[in-house]
Amino acid sequence: MAPVYLVAEIDVTDADAYENYKRLSTKAMNEFDVRIFARGGRVQNLEGSWNPGRVVIIAFNDFDQANQFYESEAYSAARKARQNASITKMILVEGFPGFDPFSE
């Protein structure tokens, strides 16, 4: 089985409202025991024209868990808050089979 990563590019349009999203999404992530690899840290462009303001990378055990998280009641509340505070592109991508991002 391969892990699945949620990758989001976020352009925050309302910083105060986005703080509410961060609070709600943290609650949802805690409920699903996800692994956070990146959440708004420094971004440096190496090639092309992609220059996102904020990037989030979260690991799930599989697509089922990722979709359950996305459709959950807890994340639905967060998603509504995010949609009013940002412009977001978000994908799920399958990781390398056999790699366990949850091991230390």
Buried (B, 14 or more C-beta within 10 A) or exposed (E): EBBBBBBBBBEBEEEEBBEBBBEBBEEBBEEBEBBEBBBEEEEEEEEEEEEEEBBBBBBBBBEEBBEEBBEBEBBEBBBEBBEEBBEBEEEBEEBEEEEEBEEE
